[in-house]
Amino acid sequence: MHRFFSAPVRFAPRFGLVALGLAALLALLPAAPALAQGLTLPPSGDNERAIVTQYMGPVSVSVNYSSPDVHAPDGSDRHGKIWGGLVPYGYKEEGFGTCGKKCPWRGGANENTAVTFSHDVTVEGKPLPAGTYGLHFLAGEKEWTVIFSKNSTAWGSYFYNESEDALRVNVKPAANPYREWLTYDFIDRQPDSTVLALEWEDLRVPIAIKLPNISEVYYQAMKHELQSSAGFDYHGFQQAADYLAEQKVHLDDAEQWAKTGADPAQGGEENFNTLSTLAKVQKAQGKTAEAQVTMTKALASPATSPVDIYQYARPMIREGKPQEALAVFQAASKRMPNKWPLDLGIARSYSAMGDYKSALKFAKQSLLVAPDDINKANVQRMIAKLEKGEDMNKQ
């Protein structure tokens, strides 16, 4: 028997297992050393186990499998004889177990190949709940069927039962650089999606996995964590509210968390970060007037630094709102004259508006207070652009 189809009986002849009747097999079981409880022995067929895990944020996908190789246990080369041969196309009749003539391939060797999803996902666009599944395949020349079985603890596919299917999807195989050992790999890794691929010999079988709502996963995690030790630090409330505001989800909770982060009576701190987050949440809620009041308070706070203001207003220039940025920089400069990098912000604003003369004036002023050689050199490059009549903001 080929080793990735081997059954859990190490003393049986390699091709003799399927010929044994079930009664004869059961009679032999007490003498089977491989079945001794708690005894560590080499894996059947020397197909070593492997585990691979990929995360999408807090969500994990893990595959636990045994890995056969292209060369047979006797050393013979099976290259070119794997697909449609060693791994048959469609179902196979094993002659053992209960799967009868409808035995799929286990996607590996020995015990079930098992895939575990920590959260609900979609596989090739179809929903699959969190859990551990036996992973089986129906191979084909042009199309494969991937089977996720609710039974993840069986030995191979001998006891596969279609009634235990949780999901079936169809995928297209593709050519792949040679792989001696059957391997599962994650060949695409995005914040809310990945592609799991079975790779063996010259073939790759990709399976697309996606999170239906990554922001909801983060929300649920943060909500739970803020009820624990993270809830004793106002930074957690501020950061969680900031994330929800960016995603524009659960804005009522975001507002409450933002207020908690900025409220000294609740262990918070009223500073630029907490107030600007509250303003962001209010803006996302459509509370424009309230957001403006909160942001004005944040900008005027004694704890707000020139760098805080620069980081807040600089994006306005990139967003095509240089007049708004200029107003913010000028107001801050009146309170904190000659503070880096406020004059640089004013220069950038004027330059974006096409007023290179005014921009040059403030760029030269900012050069006098630049804190280090790197920033001085950067400002000098901007001054050179302005002197040539070019926008200092463009690379």
Residue, then its C-alpha position, 0 to 999 in steps of 0.5 A: m500500500h502506498r504510504f499516504f494511503s497506509a492504515p494504522v497497522r504497521f505490521a500488515p504487508r504494504f499491499g496486504l491490508v485491503a485484502l484482509g477481511l474486517a474480522a481478520l483485521l480485528a483479530l490481529l489488532p491486540a497484537a498491533p504495536a502501533l496501536a499501543q496506548g501512550l507508546t511513541l512510535p515512528p509514524s506509519g509509512d514514515n510520513e512525518r506530521a506537519i502543522v502550518t498556521q496563518y493569521m489574518g489579524p486575530v483570526s487563525v487558519s491551521v492545517n495539521y497533516s502528514s506529509p508523503d513524498v514523491h519517492a516511494p518507501d522503496g526509493s522508486d521515483r513516482h514523479g509523473k505518476i502521482w495525479g491520476g495514478l497514486v492519487p486517483y481522479g474522483y472517488k476510489e474504492e479502498g476495500f476497507g472501512t465504510c466509505g465503499k466506492k466513494c472514498p475521497w483522498r485525504g489530502g495527505a497521509n495517515e490520519n485525517t488532514a485537519v484544518t482549523f478555523s478560529h472564526d467563521v470564514t468563507v471558503e471560495g465565497k461560501p460560508l464555513p463556521a469556526g471549527t476543525y474539519g477533516l480535509h478531503f479532495l476529489a482530484g481532477e484533471k481540470e477541476w478539484t472538489v475540496i471537502f470539509s468534513k465535520n469528522s476530523t478525527a478519522w483515519g484517512s478517508y476509509f470512514y468518510n461519510e458524505s452526510e458529514d460534509a460541512l462544505r464542498v467547493n470546486v477549485k482549479p489546479a495549477a502548475n507549480p515548481y516541483r515539490e518532493w514533499l506534500t506541503y500546505d502553504f499560504i500563498d497570499r496573505q492579506p489583512d482579511s483573506t488568504v489562499l491556502a494551497l496544497e502543493w505536491e509534485d508539479l501541482r498546486v491546488p489553491i483554496a481562497i479563504k476570506l473573513p466576511n467582516i474583519s472589523e466585526v472580529y476586531y470589535q468583538a475582541m476589543k470589547h472583550e479585552l476592555q472588560s479586562s486589564a486593558g480597561f484600566d488604561y485609557h489608551g485602550f479606550q482611545q485606540a479602540a474608538d479610533y479604530l471604530a471611527e476609521q471603520k465607521v462601525h459601532l459608532d455609539d460604542a466608539e463615542q462612549w469609549a472615546k469619552t471614557g478615554a478623555d474623562p479624568a473621572q474615569g481614569g482617562e486623560e484630556n489630551f490631544n489624542t483622546l480629544s481628537t479621537l472623540a472629534k473623529v468619532q463625532k464627525a463619523q456620526g454626523k455630529t459636525a458641530e460637536a466635532q468642530v468644538t471638540m477638535t478646537k479644544a484639542l488644538a488649543s490644549p496646553a498639552t498639545s505639541p507642535v508636532d501633534i498639530y503638524q501631524y493633524a494638519r499636514p494630511m489636509i494639504r494632501e487632501g486638497k484643503p490647504q486653506e484649512a491647514l494654513a488656518v490651523f498652522q497659523a493659529a498654533s504659530k501665534r500661541m507657539p512662535n518659532k516652534w518646529p515644525l509649524d513654520l514648515g506647515i505654513a510653508r507647505s500650505y502656501s506652496a500647495m496654494g501656489d503662493y511660492k513667495s510666501a512659502l519661501k519666506f516661511a520655509k527659510q524661517s523653519l530652516l532656522v529651527a530645524p532640530d537636526d541635520i536630516n530635517k535641515a537637509n530636507v528643508q533645504r531641498m524644499i527651498a531649492k524647489l520653491e526658488k525654481g518656482e516648483d511646489m515644495n510638496k511634490q516629490 
